[in-house]
Amino acid sequence: GAGGLSLPPNGELDFRLWNLAPVERNGWALLGEVAHKWVGVSPARVTAVDASSSGGMEVAVRGAAGERVTMSFAPPCAGPCAAGGQPEATVSVACELPASGRALVRAPEGASPCAAL
């Protein structure tokens, strides 16, 4: 329909996986673990999302101590993207979870993209 999302048909073995993510007020979107999981954002992994901090995003994650977690983010659309061009490349931040199994992942990557909680 008008303004709706139109997806091409596919068969049993030639399927496509589409990930949709809400865009926060500051323009960032959390894509999650899209490179490694069928479901990129799960309440079993993501415990909080804050899009109000310093023009980026902070995501509280949990898992096993020593586990490597890679969160992906879509940055705000600017420049050519805002005029209908291609969006900026996604930002991925990898963290090794500390002994507590909890960490704060930040995008864009700054001085400390991963902090123990």
N, C-alpha and C positions, 0 to 999 in steps of 0.2 A: 504494500500500500504506500501511499504518499508519506514520505519521511521515514518509512520503516527500514528495517535491515533486510536486505535481499541476499540470500545465500544460494550459491549454485547447488544443484543436486549432486549427490555422489552415491557410489555403490558401496557394497559391503567391505571391499578391500582397498578402496581409494578414498577413504574418508579424510576430512580435514578437521583439525582441532582449532577452534576459535576461542580466544580469551578476551573477555570484556571486563573492563575495570572502570569504576567511576572516577571522574576527574575532580579533584578537590578544588576548593576555591582559589588556592594559590597556583593552580595549573598542573600540579603533579598528580600522577596516578600510580598506585601500587599494583604491580603485575605479579609480584611474589616469586615463587620458585618455578617459573614457567619452563626453564631449561631442563629441569630434573623431575618434575612431577606432573601428573595428569591434572591435578587441581592445584593451581598456583598459590592460592591463599586459603588457609584452613584455620579454624579456631583451635585446632590441636597444635598448630605452630605459631600463629600470630595472636598475641594477647592484647595488643593495643596499637593504634595508628594515630599519629599526631602530624597534621599537615600545616600547623600554624607556626612551627619553629623555624626561624631564620630563612624563610623562603624555600625550604626543602621539605623533606619528610623524615620522620623518625618512626621506626617500627620496632616494637618489643616482640621478641621471638623466644621460643623455648624449645628444648630438645635434650638430647643426651650430651653429657659432658664430653668435650673433644670432637663433637660432630661438626662438620663443615656445612654451613648454611649459606646459600647464595640467593639474595633477594634482588629482583629486578624492578626498576622504576621507569616510568615514561616521564620525561621532563616536560615543562610547559612548552606549548607551541608558540614560537616567536618567529619573527623575520619571514622568510619565504613560506614557512609552514602556515602562518596565520593568513597568508594570502592564497592558500590553497595548495601549496607545495608539499614536499615530503617533510614529515616530522623529524626532529633530532633523533639520533641514535638513543637507544635505551641505555640506562645506567645500571650496572650490576655491581653489587657490593657483597663480597664474601667475608664471612666471619667464622672463626672457630669458637664454638661455645665453651665458656669457662666451666670450672667445676660446678658452679651453680646450675648450669644448663640454661641460663637466661642471659640474653644480651639485647642491646639497643643498636639497631642498624640504622645508619643515617645516609641520606642522599640529598644533595650531591655529596660525594666523598670530600670530606674536609680533613682537618688535622687528625680527627679520630672518628673514622667511619663505623667503628665497631667498639662498643663499650660494654663491659660486664655489668649485669644487674644483680 
